[in-house]
């Protein structure tokens, strides 16, 4: 699954899982993420998130790493009036939808923006994966949020990875939820996702930590090398 190659406009993963560090909030942290070896930088535009950025701040983060990493804009159930000005200003390389967006909404945004699409699915049981086949997008498999949560992701919770056996084995996905430098090596070795996605797992007191980002990347690369995935 790691060597799935380009899917719906996403880059190939040739050295093990691609690494996305999400919830980057400043140009300096974006630069640190790329310096650490991140392949993708995630920018959140969703006010309930503690990592939310307004349009101008998001654009500044994007410009700090444009051409050096894939810029992924993350939104949650945003309407066009909210989403399109954000996309126009930030000019992301890809769009991640992390809410309850139905397949038709994902398809419509793909057609309108021309961007590679990712769609998050919150998972607690095998039944939560039933909708996977309906989406023409890179799946982001995340832990289902706690009951009553005000946002669908970013809680630092891990789900039972064995549930992923219910997925089509040829279907690439990005693994999210509770990953950190201590756990991501196991994910790279045994889950073998197309990409891994981290946010709170590389933070200290709610702020991205350059040392933790570097440790996360190193753990992925070390695990991939052990599996013989080098280039």
N, C-alpha and C positions, 0 to 999 in steps of 0.2 A: 504493500500500500504506500510506503514511503516514496517509491520511485514512480509515482503515478503520472508525473509529467504535467504539462499545463492543463488546467481544467477551467473552462469558462473564462479564459483570459488571465488566470492566476499563474504565477511563475512556477517553473519546475523545481522540485525538491531533490537535489542530487547528493547532498551531504548529510542525509538524515532529515528530520522534520525541519521545515522552515520555522522561524522563531518570530512571534509577534509579541511586542510589549505594548500593552494597551493602557489607555488612560494617561498618556503623556500630557503634561500641563504647561511646560515652558520650553522655549527653544533650547536652553541649556540642557535640560533633561532629554530632549529629543536627540541632541548631539551625543550625549552620553550613552543613550541606548544604541545608537548606530555604532559608536566607537566600541561598545561592548560586543558587537557582532549581531545585533538584531537585524532580521531581514525585513520586518514590517513594524511600522509605528502606528499605533491606534490613537485616534483623536475622538473624544466623546462629546457629542452635542445633545445633551439630555439633562435638563435642569435638576431633576432629583438626584443625579449622581454627584458625589463629592469631587469627581474628576471632570465635570462639565466645563466646557469652554464656550464662551461667546464667539461670534463669528470672527472678529478681529484677532482675538487671541489664538484661535484655532488656525487661522491663516498664517500667523507668525510661526507657529510650531511647524506647520507644513513646509514653509519656505526654508526652515533651518535644515531640513533633510531631503529636500526634493532632489531626485536623481540618485540618492544614496541608499534609499530604502523605499519599500512600497508603503504609501500613505493610505491608511484605511480609516475612513470616516464611519463612526458608529452612531446610529440613531435608534430611537425606540418609538415605533408607531407614529412617526412624524408625518404630517400632511404636506402637500406640495408647497404650501405657502411658507412653511417652516424649513423644509428640506432644500428646495431649489436655490434660495439665496445662499445657504450654507455651502452647497456644492459649488456654486458659481465662484464664491470667494476663496474657498479653501483649495479647490481643484484637486480632490483626492484621486488616487490611482484605483481605488476600489471602495465599495460601500458595504457595510455590515449592518444588517437589520436585526435588532435584538429584541423585538417585541412580539406581538401576536399577528404580524403581517401575514395574510394568506398568500398562497402561491400566485394568485392573479396580481396582487400588489407587487410582489417581487418581480414578476415578469414585466409588468408595466414600467417599473422603475428601470429595469435593465434596458428596455427598449428606448425609454426617454433619455437616459443619461449616457448609455453606451459603456457603462462601467461594469467590471467584473463584480458579481454579487456574492455576498455571504449571508446565510440565514441561520440564526441561532435557534437551537432547540434545547429547552430545559428538560433534563432527564432525572427522574427518580425511580421509574420502573420501566420495564421493556415496552409497555404500552405507549410511553412517551415518544418512542421512536417510530410509531406507526406513520406519522406524517412525512417521514424523511424522503420517501420516494416521490412525493408530490412537488418537491421544489427543484427547479433547475438553477442551482446555486451551490457554492461551496457550503457544506454544513459546518456549523460551529456547535459542537456538542458540549453543553455546559451543565452544571448542576442546577436542578430546579430550585428556584429561590424559596426561602422559608415562607411559610404562610404569613400573609399580612405585609410582606416586604413591599417597599415603595419603588423598587427597581428590579429588573429581571436578571441582573448579573452583577459581578463584582463583589460577591460576598465571601470569596475565599473558601468555598465549600467544595469538597470532592464528592463525586458520585461513584457508584459501583461500576468500575470499568468492564467487568464481565458482561454487563448488559449490551455492550457494543457488538457482541457476537450476533445480535439480531439484525445488524446492518448488512446490506449487500457488501461482501468482502472486496468488491471492485470499486466501491464508492469512497473516494477520498474525503477526509474530514479534518477539521481543526479541533483539537482537544483543548478544552478549557475547564476551569473549575478547580480551585484548590491546589493548583500547581505552584511549586516553589523550587529553589535550588536543591532541596533535599529529595523531592519526589519526582522531578521531571525526568531524571535519568531512567527511572523505572518505567515511566510512560513511553519514553523513546524506545526502550528495549522490548517491552512486552505489548504495548498497545499499537505501536508503530503507526502513528497518525501522519497525515500529510504535513500538518503544522501543529505547533503548540502555542497557546495563548495565555499570557500571564498579566496580571495587574497588581492586585494587593500582595501577591506572593513575593514581589520584589520592592516592597515599600517598607519604610521605617517611619512610624508615626504618621502614616497616611501620605507620605511623600516618596516618590521613586528614589531608590538608593542605588547609586552607580556601582558600588561593590556587589550588591545583590544581583543587579542586572548582569554584571560580568560573570558572577558565579552561576547564574541560571544558564547563560549561553554555554559556558564551559561544561556544565553537567550534560547538556544535550549533545555537544560535540564529542565528549568523552564516551558517552553511551553509544553513539552512532559509530564511532571508530571501533568500539568493542564488537559491534555487530558487523563490522566489515564494510560500512558505508562511509566512504571517504571522499568521493568526488563523482 
